[in-house]
Amino acid sequence: MTALRPPGDRRLYRVSEAMYLLSMSRSVIYEQIRSGRLRSVTQGRTRLIPASAISDYVALLEQEARAS
């Protein structure tokens, strides 16, 4: 896999790239998408994760960690 740039440099990521950025498995990524915790878009048959959705998801995790 090629080196990935930080989320601010690109606007959309494939699921495999989001897996790398978030250190999560494919099944966990899709579970988070299904639950509405991680936003995604589709272009044709390709599911893409907006960079803003990755940032929002990390912020959500941090907020949940502070609340516990």
All heavy atoms as a GROMACS GRO file, in nm:
protein
  539
    1MET      N    1   0.085  -0.118   0.000
    1MET     CA    2   0.000   0.000   0.000
    1MET      C    3   0.090   0.124   0.000
    1MET      O    4   0.193   0.127   0.065
    1MET     CB    5  -0.089  -0.002   0.124
    1MET     CG    6  -0.179   0.120   0.132
    1MET     SD    7  -0.283   0.125   0.277
    1MET     CE    8  -0.414   0.020   0.224
    2THR      N    9   0.049   0.223  -0.070
    2THR     CA   10   0.126   0.347  -0.075
    2THR      C   11   0.105   0.426   0.053
    2THR      O   12   0.008   0.408   0.124
    2THR     CB   13   0.083   0.433  -0.196
    2THR    OG1   14  -0.055   0.464  -0.180
    2THR    CG2   15   0.107   0.361  -0.326
    3ALA      N   16   0.198   0.515   0.081
    3ALA     CA   17   0.188   0.598   0.201
    3ALA      C   18   0.066   0.690   0.190
    3ALA      O   19   0.040   0.746   0.084
    3ALA     CB   20   0.315   0.680   0.219
    4LEU      N   21  -0.007   0.702   0.298
    4LEU     CA   22  -0.125   0.787   0.299
    4LEU      C   23  -0.091   0.922   0.358
    4LEU      O   24  -0.013   0.933   0.451
    4LEU     CB   25  -0.236   0.722   0.382
    4LEU     CG   26  -0.287   0.589   0.329
    4LEU    CD1   27  -0.388   0.532   0.424
    4LEU    CD2   28  -0.348   0.606   0.192
    5ARG      N   29  -0.151   1.022   0.303
    5ARG     CA   30  -0.133   1.158   0.355
    5ARG      C   31  -0.230   1.182   0.470
    5ARG      O   32  -0.330   1.112   0.480
    5ARG     CB   33  -0.158   1.258   0.242
    5ARG     CG   34  -0.051   1.249   0.133
    5ARG     CD   35  -0.081   1.346   0.024
    5ARG     NE   36  -0.155   1.270  -0.078
    5ARG     CZ   37  -0.214   1.323  -0.180
    5ARG    NH1   38  -0.212   1.451  -0.199
    5ARG    NH2   39  -0.277   1.248  -0.267
    6PRO      N   40  -0.203   1.280   0.555
    6PRO     CA   41  -0.297   1.311   0.664
    6PRO      C   42  -0.435   1.347   0.609
    6PRO      O   43  -0.447   1.391   0.494
    6PRO     CB   44  -0.232   1.433   0.732
    6PRO     CG   45  -0.092   1.432   0.690
    6PRO     CD   46  -0.086   1.364   0.556
    7PRO      N   47  -0.541   1.327   0.690
    7PRO     CA   48  -0.677   1.352   0.642
    7PRO      C   49  -0.699   1.490   0.580
    7PRO      O   50  -0.782   1.505   0.492
    7PRO     CB   51  -0.763   1.335   0.767
    7PRO     CG   52  -0.685   1.242   0.851
    7PRO     CD   53  -0.540   1.273   0.824
    8GLY      N   54  -0.626   1.593   0.620
    8GLY     CA   55  -0.646   1.726   0.564
    8GLY      C   56  -0.601   1.741   0.420
    8GLY      O   57  -0.643   1.833   0.352
    9ASP      N   58  -0.518   1.649   0.372
    9ASP     CA   59  -0.463   1.661   0.236
    9ASP      C   60  -0.554   1.603   0.129
    9ASP      O   61  -0.542   1.638   0.013
    9ASP     CB   62  -0.328   1.591   0.227
    9ASP     CG   63  -0.220   1.666   0.304
    9ASP    OD1   64  -0.248   1.777   0.353
    9ASP    OD2   65  -0.110   1.612   0.315
   10ARG      N   66  -0.642   1.512   0.165
   10ARG     CA   67  -0.734   1.451   0.069
   10ARG      C   68  -0.876   1.472   0.117
   10ARG      O   69  -0.901   1.490   0.235
   10ARG     CB   70  -0.706   1.300   0.059
   10ARG     CG   71  -0.573   1.276  -0.010
   10ARG     CD   72  -0.543   1.130  -0.026
   10ARG     NE   73  -0.651   1.057  -0.092
   10ARG     CZ   74  -0.653   0.925  -0.099
   10ARG    NH1   75  -0.558   0.853  -0.046
   10ARG    NH2   76  -0.752   0.863  -0.160
   11ARG      N   77  -0.969   1.465   0.026
   11ARG     CA   78  -1.109   1.487   0.062
   11ARG      C   79  -1.184   1.356   0.084
   11ARG      O   80  -1.276   1.350   0.164
   11ARG     CB   81  -1.179   1.566  -0.049
   11ARG     CG   82  -1.116   1.700  -0.082
   11ARG     CD   83  -1.141   1.806   0.022
   11ARG     NE   84  -1.280   1.834   0.044
   11ARG     CZ   85  -1.350   1.930  -0.012
   11ARG    NH1   86  -1.294   2.010  -0.098
   11ARG    NH2   87  -1.476   1.947   0.017
   12LEU      N   88  -1.147   1.250   0.011
   12LEU     CA   89  -1.217   1.121   0.019
   12LEU      C   90  -1.118   1.006   0.030
   12LEU      O   91  -1.012   1.009  -0.033
   12LEU     CB   92  -1.304   1.100  -0.104
   12LEU     CG   93  -1.420   1.196  -0.124
   12LEU    CD1   94  -1.480   1.178  -0.263
   12LEU    CD2   95  -1.526   1.176  -0.017
   13TYR      N   96  -1.155   0.906   0.110
   13TYR     CA   97  -1.072   0.787   0.128
   13TYR      C   98  -1.153   0.662   0.100
   13TYR      O   99  -1.271   0.656   0.137
   13TYR     CB  100  -1.019   0.779   0.271
   13TYR     CG  101  -0.918   0.886   0.302
   13TYR    CD1  102  -0.957   1.006   0.358
   13TYR    CD2  103  -0.784   0.866   0.274
   13TYR    CE1  104  -0.864   1.105   0.386
   13TYR    CE2  105  -0.690   0.964   0.301
   13TYR     CZ  106  -0.731   1.083   0.357
   13TYR     OH  107  -0.639   1.180   0.383
   14ARG      N  108  -1.092   0.563   0.040
   14ARG     CA  109  -1.154   0.433   0.025
   14ARG      C  110  -1.159   0.367   0.162
   14ARG      O  111  -1.087   0.405   0.253
   14ARG     CB  112  -1.074   0.346  -0.072
   14ARG     CG  113  -1.078   0.398  -0.214
   14ARG     CD  114  -0.998   0.307  -0.306
   14ARG     NE  115  -1.006   0.354  -0.441
   14ARG     CZ  116  -1.102   0.319  -0.527
   14ARG    NH1  117  -1.194   0.233  -0.491
   14ARG    NH2  118  -1.103   0.366  -0.649
   15VAL      N  119  -1.243   0.266   0.177
   15VAL     CA  120  -1.257   0.197   0.304
   15VAL      C  121  -1.122   0.141   0.349
   15VAL      O  122  -1.085   0.152   0.466
   15VAL     CB  123  -1.365   0.087   0.297
   15VAL    CG1  124  -1.361  -0.003   0.420
   15VAL    CG2  125  -1.502   0.150   0.281
   16SER      N  126  -1.045   0.084   0.257
   16SER     CA  127  -0.915   0.028   0.294
   16SER      C  128  -0.820   0.135   0.349
   16SER      O  129  -0.742   0.109   0.441
   16SER     CB  130  -0.850  -0.043   0.175
   16SER     OG  131  -0.831   0.048   0.068
   17GLU      N  132  -0.829   0.256   0.297
   17GLU     CA  133  -0.746   0.365   0.347
   17GLU      C  134  -0.795   0.413   0.484
   17GLU      O  135  -0.715   0.443   0.573
   17GLU     CB  136  -0.746   0.481   0.246
   17GLU     CG  137  -0.682   0.442   0.115
   17GLU     CD  138  -0.707   0.542   0.003
   17GLU    OE1  139  -0.815   0.603   0.001
   17GLU    OE2  140  -0.617   0.557  -0.080
   18ALA      N  141  -0.927   0.418   0.502
   18ALA     CA  142  -0.983   0.455   0.632
   18ALA      C  143  -0.946   0.350   0.737
   18ALA      O  144  -0.919   0.385   0.853
   18ALA     CB  145  -1.135   0.470   0.623
   19MET      N  146  -0.942   0.223   0.698
   19MET     CA  147  -0.899   0.117   0.788
   19MET      C  148  -0.759   0.147   0.840
   19MET      O  149  -0.732   0.136   0.960
   19MET     CB  150  -0.899  -0.018   0.716
   19MET     CG  151  -1.034  -0.073   0.682
   19MET     SD  152  -1.028  -0.213   0.568
   19MET     CE  153  -0.907  -0.320   0.643
   20TYR      N  154  -0.671   0.186   0.750
   20TYR     CA  155  -0.533   0.217   0.787
   20TYR      C  156  -0.527   0.340   0.877
   20TYR      O  157  -0.461   0.338   0.981
   20TYR     CB  158  -0.451   0.238   0.660
   20TYR     CG  159  -0.310   0.282   0.685
   20TYR    CD1  160  -0.212   0.190   0.719
   20TYR    CD2  161  -0.274   0.416   0.676
   20TYR    CE1  162  -0.081   0.230   0.744
   20TYR    CE2  163  -0.144   0.458   0.700
   20TYR     CZ  164  -0.049   0.364   0.734
   20TYR     OH  165   0.080   0.404   0.759
   21LEU      N  166  -0.598   0.446   0.839
   21LEU     CA  167  -0.594   0.570   0.916
   21LEU      C  168  -0.650   0.554   1.057
   21LEU      O  169  -0.601   0.616   1.151
   21LEU     CB  170  -0.671   0.680   0.843
   21LEU     CG  171  -0.606   0.733   0.716
   21LEU    CD1  172  -0.703   0.822   0.641
   21LEU    CD2  173  -0.478   0.808   0.749
   22LEU      N  174  -0.754   0.473   1.071
   22LEU     CA  175  -0.821   0.457   1.200
   22LEU      C  176  -0.774   0.333   1.275
   22LEU      O  177  -0.819   0.308   1.388
   22LEU     CB  178  -0.973   0.451   1.180
   22LEU     CG  179  -1.037   0.580   1.129
   22LEU    CD1  180  -1.182   0.556   1.087
   22LEU    CD2  181  -1.027   0.689   1.234
   23SER      N  182  -0.687   0.254   1.214
   23SER     CA  183  -0.638   0.129   1.276
   23SER      C  184  -0.754   0.038   1.316
   23SER      O  185  -0.761  -0.012   1.428
   23SER     CB  186  -0.550   0.159   1.397
   23SER     OG  187  -0.439   0.235   1.360
   24MET      N  188  -0.847   0.019   1.222
   24MET     CA  189  -0.964  -0.064   1.246
   24MET      C  190  -0.978  -0.165   1.134
   24MET      O  191  -0.932  -0.143   1.022
   24MET     CB  192  -1.091   0.021   1.252
   24MET     CG  193  -1.095   0.116   1.367
   24MET     SD  194  -1.248   0.210   1.362
   24MET     CE  195  -1.244   0.281   1.523
   25SER      N  196  -1.047  -0.274   1.164
   25SER     CA  197  -1.071  -0.376   1.062
   25SER      C  198  -1.183  -0.331   0.969
   25SER      O  199  -1.260  -0.240   1.001
   25SER     CB  200  -1.110  -0.508   1.127
   25SER     OG  201  -1.237  -0.498   1.188
   26ARG      N  202  -1.193  -0.397   0.855
   26ARG     CA  203  -1.298  -0.368   0.757
   26ARG      C  204  -1.436  -0.384   0.821
   26ARG      O  205  -1.525  -0.300   0.802
   26ARG     CB  206  -1.282  -0.459   0.636
   26ARG     CG  207  -1.388  -0.439   0.529
   26ARG     CD  208  -1.363  -0.529   0.409
   26ARG     NE  209  -1.234  -0.503   0.347
   26ARG     CZ  210  -1.211  -0.406   0.258
   26ARG    NH1  211  -1.308  -0.327   0.221
   26ARG    NH2  212  -1.091  -0.390   0.207
   27SER      N  213  -1.454  -0.491   0.896
   27SER     CA  214  -1.587  -0.516   0.955
   27SER      C  215  -1.624  -0.407   1.056
   27SER      O  216  -1.740  -0.366   1.063
   27SER     CB  217  -1.594  -0.654   1.019
   27SER     OG  218  -1.500  -0.666   1.123
   28VAL      N  219  -1.527  -0.357   1.132
   28VAL     CA  220  -1.555  -0.251   1.229
   28VAL      C  221  -1.589  -0.121   1.156
   28VAL      O  222  -1.682  -0.049   1.195
   28VAL     CB  223  -1.439  -0.231   1.327
   28VAL    CG1  224  -1.458  -0.107   1.413
   28VAL    CG2  225  -1.423  -0.355   1.415
   29ILE      N  226  -1.517  -0.092   1.048
   29ILE     CA  227  -1.547   0.028   0.969
   29ILE      C  228  -1.691   0.023   0.919
   29ILE      O  229  -1.769   0.118   0.936
   29ILE     CB  230  -1.449   0.045   0.851
   29ILE    CG1  231  -1.307   0.072   0.900
   29ILE    CG2  232  -1.497   0.152   0.754
   29ILE    CD1  233  -1.284   0.210   0.956
   30TYR      N  234  -1.730  -0.090   0.859
   30TYR     CA  235  -1.866  -0.102   0.807
   30TYR      C  236  -1.970  -0.100   0.919
   30TYR      O  237  -2.080  -0.046   0.902
   30TYR     CB  238  -1.882  -0.227   0.719
   30TYR     CG  239  -1.830  -0.204   0.580
   30TYR    CD1  240  -1.711  -0.261   0.536
   30TYR    CD2  241  -1.900  -0.123   0.491
   30TYR    CE1  242  -1.663  -0.238   0.408
   30TYR    CE2  243  -1.854  -0.100   0.362
   30TYR     CZ  244  -1.735  -0.157   0.322
   30TYR     OH  245  -1.689  -0.133   0.194
   31GLU      N  246  -1.938  -0.156   1.034
   31GLU     CA  247  -2.028  -0.150   1.149
   31GLU      C  248  -2.050  -0.005   1.193
   31GLU      O  249  -2.163   0.036   1.222
   31GLU     CB  250  -1.970  -0.231   1.264
   31GLU     CG  251  -2.055  -0.235   1.389
   31GLU     CD  252  -1.988  -0.316   1.498
   31GLU    OE1  253  -1.931  -0.422   1.468
   31GLU    OE2  254  -1.993  -0.270   1.614
   32GLN      N  255  -1.945   0.074   1.195
   32GLN     CA  256  -1.955   0.215   1.234
   32GLN      C  257  -2.035   0.294   1.130
   32GLN      O  258  -2.111   0.384   1.165
   32GLN     CB  259  -1.816   0.277   1.254
   32GLN     CG  260  -1.737   0.214   1.367
   32GLN     CD  261  -1.813   0.214   1.498
   32GLN    OE1  262  -1.850   0.319   1.549
   32GLN    NE2  263  -1.837   0.096   1.552
   33ILE      N  264  -2.019   0.259   1.004
   33ILE     CA  265  -2.098   0.323   0.897
   33ILE      C  266  -2.245   0.289   0.915
   33ILE      O  267  -2.332   0.378   0.911
   33ILE     CB  268  -2.046   0.280   0.758
   33ILE    CG1  269  -1.907   0.340   0.733
   33ILE    CG2  270  -2.145   0.321   0.649
   33ILE    CD1  271  -1.837   0.285   0.610
   34ARG      N  272  -2.275   0.160   0.935
   34ARG     CA  273  -2.415   0.117   0.951
   34ARG      C  274  -2.481   0.182   1.072
   34ARG      O  275  -2.600   0.216   1.068
   34ARG     CB  276  -2.424  -0.036   0.964
   34ARG     CG  277  -2.422  -0.108   0.833
   34ARG     CD  278  -2.458  -0.255   0.850
   34ARG     NE  279  -2.364  -0.327   0.934
   34ARG     CZ  280  -2.247  -0.378   0.893
   34ARG    NH1  281  -2.212  -0.365   0.767
   34ARG    NH2  282  -2.168  -0.443   0.974
   35SER      N  283  -2.406   0.202   1.179
   35SER     CA  284  -2.463   0.260   1.300
   35SER      C  285  -2.475   0.412   1.291
   35SER      O  286  -2.534   0.475   1.379
   35SER     CB  287  -2.378   0.223   1.422
   35SER     OG  288  -2.254   0.290   1.419
   36GLY      N  289  -2.417   0.473   1.187
   36GLY     CA  290  -2.425   0.618   1.169
   36GLY      C  291  -2.315   0.694   1.241
   36GLY      O  292  -2.316   0.817   1.241
   37ARG      N  293  -2.221   0.624   1.301
   37ARG     CA  294  -2.112   0.690   1.373
   37ARG      C  295  -2.003   0.739   1.279
   37ARG      O  296  -1.930   0.831   1.313
   37ARG     CB  297  -2.054   0.596   1.478
   37ARG     CG  298  -2.152   0.569   1.591
   37ARG     CD  299  -2.105   0.458   1.682
   37ARG     NE  300  -1.972   0.474   1.734
   37ARG     CZ  301  -1.940   0.533   1.849
   37ARG    NH1  302  -2.035   0.582   1.925
   37ARG    NH2  303  -1.816   0.540   1.890
   38LEU      N  304  -1.990   0.677   1.163
   38LEU     CA  305  -1.891   0.716   1.062
   38LEU      C  306  -1.965   0.739   0.931
   38LEU      O  307  -2.028   0.648   0.876
   38LEU     CB  308  -1.785   0.607   1.046
   38LEU     CG  309  -1.675   0.631   0.945
   38LEU    CD1  310  -1.592   0.755   0.981
   38LEU    CD2  311  -1.584   0.509   0.935
   39ARG      N  312  -1.962   0.862   0.883
   39ARG     CA  313  -2.033   0.896   0.759
   39ARG      C  314  -1.957   0.845   0.638
   39ARG      O  315  -1.834   0.836   0.639
   39ARG     CB  316  -2.050   1.048   0.746
   39ARG     CG  317  -2.144   1.107   0.848
   39ARG     CD  318  -2.157   1.258   0.835
   39ARG     NE  319  -2.035   1.324   0.882
   39ARG     CZ  320  -1.947   1.386   0.805
   39ARG    NH1  321  -1.966   1.398   0.676
   39ARG    NH2  322  -1.840   1.442   0.857
   40SER      N  323  -2.032   0.815   0.533
   40SER     CA  324  -1.969   0.773   0.407
   40SER      C  325  -2.058   0.816   0.291
   40SER      O  326  -2.174   0.853   0.310
   40SER     CB  327  -1.950   0.621   0.404
   40SER     OG  328  -2.074   0.555   0.398
   41VAL      N  329  -2.000   0.813   0.173
   41VAL     CA  330  -2.073   0.844   0.050
   41VAL      C  331  -2.041   0.733  -0.050
   41VAL      O  332  -1.945   0.659  -0.033
   41VAL     CB  333  -2.031   0.982  -0.009
   41VAL    CG1  334  -2.066   1.093   0.088
   41VAL    CG2  335  -1.884   0.985  -0.043
   42THR      N  336  -2.124   0.721  -0.152
   42THR     CA  337  -2.094   0.626  -0.258
   42THR      C  338  -2.082   0.699  -0.390
   42THR      O  339  -2.154   0.796  -0.417
   42THR     CB  340  -2.202   0.517  -0.270
   42THR    OG1  341  -2.329   0.579  -0.285
   42THR    CG2  342  -2.205   0.427  -0.148
   43GLN      N  343  -1.989   0.653  -0.470
   43GLN     CA  344  -1.972   0.701  -0.607
   43GLN      C  345  -1.973   0.576  -0.692
   43GLN      O  346  -1.877   0.499  -0.689
   43GLN     CB  347  -1.839   0.777  -0.620
   43GLN     CG  348  -1.808   0.822  -0.762
   43GLN     CD  349  -1.914   0.917  -0.815
   43GLN    OE1  350  -1.953   1.010  -0.750
   43GLN    NE2  351  -1.960   0.891  -0.935
   44GLY      N  352  -2.084   0.556  -0.762
   44GLY     CA  353  -2.099   0.431  -0.835
   44GLY      C  354  -2.110   0.318  -0.734
   44GLY      O  355  -2.193   0.321  -0.645
   45ARG      N  356  -2.019   0.220  -0.746
   45ARG     CA  357  -2.019   0.108  -0.652
   45ARG      C  358  -1.913   0.124  -0.542
   45ARG      O  359  -1.894   0.035  -0.460
   45ARG     CB  360  -1.994  -0.021  -0.729
   45ARG     CG  361  -2.107  -0.052  -0.826
   45ARG     CD  362  -2.080  -0.176  -0.906
   45ARG     NE  363  -2.067  -0.292  -0.818
   45ARG     CZ  364  -2.025  -0.409  -0.857
   45ARG    NH1  365  -1.988  -0.428  -0.982
   45ARG    NH2  366  -2.015  -0.509  -0.772
   46THR      N  367  -1.845   0.237  -0.539
   46THR     CA  368  -1.736   0.259  -0.445
   46THR      C  369  -1.785   0.337  -0.323
   46THR      O  370  -1.845   0.443  -0.338
   46THR     CB  371  -1.622   0.337  -0.512
   46THR    OG1  372  -1.579   0.266  -0.628
   46THR    CG2  373  -1.504   0.355  -0.418
   47ARG      N  374  -1.761   0.284  -0.206
   47ARG     CA  375  -1.793   0.356  -0.082
   47ARG      C  376  -1.670   0.436  -0.042
   47ARG      O  377  -1.560   0.383  -0.036
   47ARG     CB  378  -1.831   0.259   0.029
   47ARG     CG  379  -1.865   0.334   0.156
   47ARG     CD  380  -1.949   0.254   0.250
   47ARG     NE  381  -2.073   0.204   0.194
   47ARG     CZ  382  -2.189   0.270   0.193
   47ARG    NH1  383  -2.196   0.392   0.241
   47ARG    NH2  384  -2.296   0.215   0.143
   48LEU      N  385  -1.691   0.564  -0.017
   48LEU     CA  386  -1.582   0.654   0.019
   48LEU      C  387  -1.612   0.722   0.153
   48LEU      O  388  -1.728   0.751   0.183
   48LEU     CB  389  -1.564   0.760  -0.090
   48LEU     CG  390  -1.530   0.706  -0.228
   48LEU    CD1  391  -1.549   0.813  -0.334
   48LEU    CD2  392  -1.389   0.651  -0.230
   49ILE      N  393  -1.507   0.746   0.228
   49ILE     CA  394  -1.520   0.811   0.358
   49ILE      C  395  -1.462   0.951   0.345
   49ILE      O  396  -1.343   0.967   0.316
   49ILE     CB  397  -1.441   0.735   0.467
   49ILE    CG1  398  -1.466   0.584   0.462
   49ILE    CG2  399  -1.470   0.794   0.604
   49ILE    CD1  400  -1.605   0.541   0.490
   50PRO      N  401  -1.542   1.056   0.364
   50PRO     CA  402  -1.489   1.192   0.360
   50PRO      C  403  -1.387   1.215   0.471
   50PRO      O  404  -1.401   1.162   0.582
   50PRO     CB  405  -1.612   1.280   0.380
   50PRO     CG  406  -1.728   1.195   0.346
   50PRO     CD  407  -1.688   1.055   0.384
   51ALA      N  408  -1.285   1.293   0.442
   51ALA     CA  409  -1.183   1.326   0.543
   51ALA      C  410  -1.249   1.391   0.664
   51ALA      O  411  -1.211   1.364   0.778
   51ALA     CB  412  -1.078   1.418   0.482
   52SER      N  413  -1.350   1.472   0.641
   52SER     CA  414  -1.420   1.538   0.753
   52SER      C  415  -1.490   1.435   0.841
   52SER      O  416  -1.498   1.453   0.963
   52SER     CB  417  -1.520   1.640   0.702
   52SER     OG  418  -1.619   1.578   0.622
   53ALA      N  419  -1.538   1.325   0.782
   53ALA     CA  420  -1.604   1.221   0.860
   53ALA      C  421  -1.504   1.149   0.949
   53ALA      O  422  -1.536   1.111   1.062
   53ALA     CB  423  -1.674   1.122   0.767
   54ILE      N  424  -1.382   1.131   0.900
   54ILE     CA  425  -1.278   1.068   0.980
   54ILE      C  426  -1.244   1.158   1.098
   54ILE      O  427  -1.236   1.112   1.213
   54ILE     CB  428  -1.153   1.037   0.894
   54ILE    CG1  429  -1.188   0.927   0.793
   54ILE    CG2  430  -1.035   0.994   0.981
   54ILE    CD1  431  -1.082   0.900   0.689
   55SER      N  432  -1.227   1.286   1.073
   55SER     CA  433  -1.198   1.381   1.181
   55SER      C  434  -1.312   1.386   1.282
   55SER      O  435  -1.289   1.387   1.403
   55SER     CB  436  -1.174   1.521   1.124
   55SER     OG  437  -1.061   1.520   1.041
   56ASP      N  438  -1.437   1.388   1.234
   56ASP     CA  439  -1.553   1.390   1.322
   56ASP      C  440  -1.560   1.264   1.407
   56ASP      O  441  -1.594   1.268   1.525
   56ASP     CB  442  -1.683   1.406   1.243
   56ASP     CG  443  -1.697   1.541   1.178
   56ASP    OD1  444  -1.620   1.635   1.213
   56ASP    OD2  445  -1.784   1.554   1.089
   57TYR      N  446  -1.528   1.150   1.348
   57TYR     CA  447  -1.532   1.023   1.419
   57TYR      C  448  -1.428   1.020   1.531
   57TYR      O  449  -1.457   0.978   1.643
   57TYR     CB  450  -1.511   0.907   1.322
   57TYR     CG  451  -1.518   0.772   1.389
   57TYR    CD1  452  -1.639   0.721   1.435
   57TYR    CD2  453  -1.403   0.697   1.409
   57TYR    CE1  454  -1.645   0.598   1.498
   57TYR    CE2  455  -1.408   0.575   1.472
   57TYR     CZ  456  -1.530   0.526   1.517
   57TYR     OH  457  -1.536   0.404   1.580
   58VAL      N  458  -1.307   1.068   1.502
   58VAL     CA  459  -1.202   1.074   1.604
   58VAL      C  460  -1.246   1.167   1.717
   58VAL      O  461  -1.228   1.136   1.836
   58VAL     CB  462  -1.067   1.118   1.543
   58VAL    CG1  463  -0.964   1.146   1.651
   58VAL    CG2  464  -1.016   1.012   1.446
   59ALA      N  465  -1.305   1.280   1.682
   59ALA     CA  466  -1.355   1.374   1.785
   59ALA      C  467  -1.463   1.308   1.870
   59ALA      O  468  -1.467   1.327   1.993
   59ALA     CB  469  -1.408   1.500   1.719
   60LEU      N  470  -1.550   1.229   1.808
   60LEU     CA  471  -1.655   1.157   1.881
   60LEU      C  472  -1.592   1.059   1.980
   60LEU      O  473  -1.634   1.050   2.095
   60LEU     CB  474  -1.746   1.083   1.783
   60LEU     CG  475  -1.851   0.990   1.845
   60LEU    CD1  476  -1.953   1.070   1.925
   60LEU    CD2  477  -1.918   0.909   1.736
   61LEU      N  478  -1.490   0.985   1.936
   61LEU     CA  479  -1.422   0.891   2.025
   61LEU      C  480  -1.357   0.963   2.142
   61LEU      O  481  -1.363   0.916   2.257
   61LEU     CB  482  -1.318   0.811   1.947
   61LEU     CG  483  -1.370   0.715   1.840
   61LEU    CD1  484  -1.255   0.651   1.766
   61LEU    CD2  485  -1.462   0.611   1.900
   62GLU      N  486  -1.296   1.078   2.114
   62GLU     CA  487  -1.233   1.155   2.222
   62GLU      C  488  -1.338   1.206   2.321
   62GLU      O  489  -1.318   1.202   2.443
   62GLU     CB  490  -1.154   1.272   2.165
   62GLU     CG  491  -1.030   1.229   2.091
   62GLU     CD  492  -0.959   1.343   2.020
   62GLU    OE1  493  -1.023   1.448   1.995
   62GLU    OE2  494  -0.840   1.328   1.989
   63GLN      N  495  -1.451   1.253   2.269
   63GLN     CA  496  -1.559   1.302   2.354
   63GLN      C  497  -1.612   1.189   2.442
   63GLN      O  498  -1.636   1.207   2.561
   63GLN     CB  499  -1.671   1.359   2.267
   63GLN     CG  500  -1.789   1.410   2.344
   63GLN     CD  501  -1.901   1.458   2.253
   63GLN    OE1  502  -1.892   1.444   2.131
   63GLN    NE2  503  -2.005   1.513   2.311
   64GLU      N  504  -1.632   1.072   2.385
   64GLU     CA  505  -1.680   0.957   2.462
   64GLU      C  506  -1.579   0.916   2.569
   64GLU      O  507  -1.618   0.876   2.678
   64GLU     CB  508  -1.710   0.840   2.369
   64GLU     CG  509  -1.831   0.863   2.282
   64GLU     CD  510  -1.855   0.753   2.181
   64GLU    OE1  511  -1.768   0.665   2.162
   64GLU    OE2  512  -1.963   0.754   2.120
   65ALA      N  513  -1.451   0.927   2.537
   65ALA     CA  514  -1.347   0.891   2.634
   65ALA      C  515  -1.348   0.988   2.753
   65ALA      O  516  -1.328   0.946   2.868
   65ALA     CB  517  -1.210   0.889   2.568
   66ARG      N  518  -1.371   1.115   2.726
   66ARG     CA  519  -1.376   1.216   2.833
   66ARG      C  520  -1.499   1.195   2.920
   66ARG      O  521  -1.496   1.221   3.040
   66ARG     CB  522  -1.378   1.357   2.775
   66ARG     CG  523  -1.242   1.405   2.728
   66ARG     CD  524  -1.244   1.553   2.697
   66ARG     NE  525  -1.337   1.588   2.590
   66ARG     CZ  526  -1.306   1.592   2.462
   66ARG    NH1  527  -1.186   1.561   2.421
   66ARG    NH2  528  -1.396   1.627   2.372
   67ALA      N  529  -1.609   1.150   2.861
   67ALA     CA  530  -1.734   1.133   2.933
   67ALA      C  531  -1.732   1.011   3.026
   67ALA      O  532  -1.809   1.004   3.120
   67ALA     CB  533  -1.850   1.121   2.836
   68SER      N  534  -1.644   0.915   2.997
   68SER     CA  535  -1.643   0.795   3.081
   68SER      C  536  -1.562   0.812   3.206
   68SER      O  537  -1.490   0.888   3.237
   68SER     CB  538  -1.588   0.674   3.013
   68SER     OG  539  -1.554   0.680   2.884
   0.00000   0.00000   0.00000
